[in-house]
Amino acid sequence: MVGIAMLSFAHVHAEGYARQVLEQPDAKLVVIWDEEEERGRAAAEKFGVPFEPDLDKVLSMPEVDAVVVDAPTSMHPEVIIRSCQAKKHVFTEKALAITVKEADRIVEAVKSSGVKFMISLPNRCRPEFLFAKKVIEEKIIGEITLARLRVAHSAALDYWWAPGNWFRDPVRAGGGAFIDLGCHTLDLSLWFLGKPASVVAKLTNFLGNYEVDDNSVALVEFQNKALCVLDVSWVHRRGSNPVELYGTEGSLVINSVNQRIALTTTKLNPYGIDGWVEPTKLPEPLPSPMRQWLDAITKGTPTHITIEDGRNLTELIEASTISSREGRVVEFPLIY
């Protein structure tokens, strides 16, 4: 049994991760720590485990083998590095860190400690995106020229976070919609298209309900010359969150409204097919990030999501933030 400590319930997904731990046959929720004692004690009572206000005590417990980190993003370097120093395996919510400097410190701590690490990027496990990855790798639609990925919901329109909530704090969160919700599609763009060359972005505040961006767009040029439009919004009432890929031989569109996937490619012309087709069978989903992490701990199996993926995601977020703040194109790699 892998003994797991939940480190903070600050993130909205923390309770979901706690339930995932409880659902695993080879994991046990041992203790809860939280930087806000009242919230931590409430979570401990809910899940029927002890609350410990001293992080060092939690990390020194022999029954704790691993930790799930849901603290505000600004606390990730401290909490994750201290966990690595205590030789505890680490599962963390995204984003890995606010800056590349902080992310690189975490990477070094993970590698030097030898612990098993996982950052929660579940889109990499989903059948439709595994299909898109296969389409790209096998050049079914040729060389990718343009991608457009949108992720959005109504967090600002519906005022999800009251004053004082860390999600709307530029210091603790590092930003708003773009660094939080945007992680999902920013990571897909890196997975699909490889290394970025430059980015120009506008991270804006449309409603003024929060102190951070709620409506943002980035245009990324990748080293393979593909362009990618990434739009992220907390002012989205209804509509699609599409993933669109355009290539020299065709296109792939994943539509979140009707849950349909449509593909067109000249490579089907010899078979008398000239138009849009839908796949009848998608790849099997990969194990969840939580399951991959536990298998790495208990069986030594490799994970499909790495700490470098988390680090590179932070670099794209920070570069986009700099571009918006300074009104300029930012090139990769980031140089301080």
Buried (B, 14 or more C-beta within 10 A) or exposed (E): EBBBBBBBBBBBEBBEBBEBBBEBEEBBBBBBBBBBEEBBBBBBEEBEBEBBBEBEEBBEBEEBBBBBBBBBBBBBBBBBBBBBEBEBBBBBBBBBBBBBEBBBBBBEBBEEBEBBBBBBBBBBBBBBBBBBBEBBEEBBBBEBBEBBBBBBBBBBBEEBBEEEBBBBBBEBBBBBBBBBBBBBBBBBBBBBBBEBBBBBBBBBBBEEBBEBBBBBBBBBBBEEEBBBBBBBBBBBEEEBBBBBBBBEBBBBBBBBEEEEBBBBBBBBEEEEEEEEEEBEEBBEEBBBBBBBBBBBBBEEEEBBBBBEBBBBBBBBBBBBBBBBEEEEBBBBEBEE
